[in-house]
């Protein structure tokens, strides 16, 4: 009888041990880049612990990375929708959950839903007006929307797309200035706040550089245009110095995932490389 009891205990331990824990299996799959399998195991974990927001955030994180793994996949939209649904479920229970709001905004940004991303970021900024990451992403999204909008209008008017000099045609320049000047000023204000909130981040400087170059194209006079170009060049120099300082910092080892702690936030949007400043002596 004692032998049978011992065997039963060993079997119980085997099937209740770490190897059968869906959280552990999900994290193992996540860390080897098998996000499809990770999603399936995290779904099991959520079913076992439906009240755990942390496990739901892990599920959303795995769903988002599965979506990000191949944005061109025909079913990628379904994966993004699944991640959005999971995050919205978290927000129904915890409306001010910063990680859920952030990840939702990043998914919207990756889908090209800039307005939805901005509205979600605005919720984060209502809770913390000095959230440097939210300010930077908001300013970045605005800058890129302005850039794409100006390029589209310039294409219609047969103006060179990448032209940092002042647009010579007064009618075209005035029309673009009426359409985009207030947007440029608003985006610049957000990025200036981001600079103040985090003096070590180079991304606000890169975006402000782009905004100054766009504003230089719309300037009323050549002198004003050149002043904006010089300001943009100075921002590029500052951004490069900050990037060099960051590269000299020791690289921290990535923290391993734990089902007891929320996952790391999704990455924010990248930025195009800044144009190199003009060599000294050139106008």
N, C-alpha and C positions, 0 to 999 in steps of 0.2 A: 504493500500500500504506500509506504514511504517513497519507494522508487517511482511509482506513478505520479505522486504529488510533486516530486522533484522535477520529473520530465515536464509536467504541466507548467510549473513555474518557469522552467527554461524556455519553453515555447512561448509563454506569455511575454517574457522579457524580449525574446527575439522579435516578436511582432509589434511590440510597443516601443522598441528602441529607436535610436536616431535614424536608422535606415528607412523606417516606415513613417517618419514624421514628414508630412507634406511641406511644412515650412522649410525644413532642412533640404529636402529634395528640390524644392523650388529654387532655393538660393544656390545650390550646387549647379543646377541647370543654368541659372542666370549668369553665374560667374564663368561658365564655359561658353557663354554666348548663345545658348539654346533657349531663346526667349519664348518660343512656342511651347516647349515643354514646361518652362518656368511658369507660364500663364496657367497651364492646366493644373499644376500642383498648387499654385497660390489660390486658384478657385476652390480646390479641396480644402485648403487651410481656412478660407473665408467661410465655407460651409460648416466647418467645425467650430469656428469662433466668429459668428456673424456680428457680434458686437464690437469686435476689435477694429478700430479705425486704422491702427498701424498696419495690420495685415492687409486691409483694403488699399492702403496707400502703396504697399509693396505690389499688390496685384496691378494697380494702375501704372506703376513704374515699369513693370515687366511688359504690360500691354503697350505702353508708349514706346519702349525700346524695340519691341517687335515691329511696331509701325515704322520707327525710324530706321530699322535695319535695311529696309528696301522700300523707299518712298515710291518707286515706280511700279511696285507690285500692284496688279489689278485689285487685290483685296486689301490694300493698305488703308483705304478709307474705312473699311469695316473695323480694322484694328484701332484706328484713331477714334472712331465712334465708341468702341468698347471701353477704351481708356477714359474718354469723356464721361460716359455713363457711370463708371466706377467713381470718378472724382466728384461728379455731381451728387452721387449717393453719400459720399463723405461730407460734402458741403451741406446737404440737407440736415445732417446730424450735428455738424460743426461749421456753421456758416462763415466763420472768420479764420478757418484753418489755413494758415499761410502757405504751407507746402502744397495743399490741394489747389489753392488759387494760383500759385506760381506754375505748377505743372500744367494746369488747364490753359493758362495763358500761353505757355510755351508750345503746347499742342496746337492751339489756334494759330500761333505765329507760323509754325511749320506747315500748316494747311493753307496759309495765305489768307487767313481770316483776321486781317489786321484790326478791324473795328472791334471784333469780339475779344481779341487779345488786349486791346487798349482798355476796354470796359472792365475786364477782369483785373488788369493791373491797377486800374483806378480804385478798386476795392482794397487792394493791398496798401495803396498810398493813402487812402482815407484812414486806415488803421495806423499807418506809420508814414507820415509825409516825407521822412528822410531816409526811406528805404533805398539805398544807393543802387542795388541791383534792379529794382523795379523802375527807378527813374532812368537808369541807363538803357534798359530794354525798351521802355516807352519812347525815349528819345531816339533810339536806334530805329525802331519801327517807323516812327514819324519821318525821320530823315530819309529812309529808303523809299517810303511812299512818295515823298516830295521829289526825290531824284527820279524815280520811274515816271512820275507824272510830268515832270519837266522834260524828260527825254522824249516822251510820247508827243508832247506839244511841239517840241523843237523838230521832231521828225516830220510832223505835219507841215511845218513852216520851212522845211529844207534847211534847217540850221544844224551845224555840226553838233553831234551829241556830246562829245567830250571836249568842250571848249571852255577853258577857264577865263578867256578874255571877255570883255564886255561885248554883248551882242550889239552890232552896229545898227541894225534896222530899228529905228525908234518906235515904230508901230508895234512890231513883234515884241521888242523889249518891254514896252509899256503894258502890253497885254499879259505877258508872262509875269511881270511885276505885280499887276493887280490880282492875278490868280494865286501867286505863290508867296509873295512877300510876307503876309501875315502868318502863313504856315511856317515859314523859315524862322521868323521871330519866336513863335510859340515853341517850336522844337528846340531852338537855342536856349530858351529860358529853362526848359526841363533839363537839358544836358548841363547847363551851368549849375543847377541844383545838384545834379549827380556828381559833378566835380567837387563841390563843397562837401558832399556827404562822404566821398571816398577820394582822397587826393592821390591815391596810389594806382587808380585804375586808368589805363590808357584809352579805353574804348570811348568815353565821352569826348576826349580830345580828337580822336579820329573822326567822329561824327561831326563835331563842331567845325573841323577842317573842311569837310564836305559841304556843310551849310554855308560857310564863308565863301567857298569857291562858287557855289550856286548863286549866292547873293551878289558876288562880283560880276557875274554875267548880266545881272539886272540893274547894276548901279547906274545912277543918273549921269555921273561924269567919269572920265578915265582916271582921274586922281582918286576918286572914291573906290573904283574898281581895283586899282593897284594897292591901295591901303588894305583892302580886304584880302587880296592875294598874299600880301606880306604877313598878315595876321594868320592866315591859313598855314603858311610855311612855318611860322613860329610854333603853331600847334603841332605840326608834324614832328618838329625837332623835340618838343616836350614829350610827345607820345613815344618816340623812339628811345628817349632816355629812360622813361618809365619801363618800357619793355626790356631794355638791357638790364635794368636793375632787377626786374622780376626773374630774368633768365639766370642771374647770378645767385638767386636764392636757392638753398637746397630743396630738392624735390621731395615733398612729403609722400610717404607710401599711402596708397589708397586704403581707406578703412574698409575692412570686410563687412559685408552686409550682415545684419542681425535681425531676426524677426521680432526682437524685443524693442528695436529702435526704428524710427521712420527711415526710409531710404533717402539717399542724397537727392537734391532737386535736379530736375532735368536741365541740360545746358541751355543757356540763352543763345540768341541768334549771333552768328559770326559777323564780322565786318570785312568789307573789301580793304585791301592794303592801301594805305595812304599814298598819294603821289609823292615822289621824292621832292624835297625842296630844291629850288633853283640854285645853281652854284653862285657863290658871291660874285658881285659885279654885274650880274645880268639883271635887266629891268624886270 
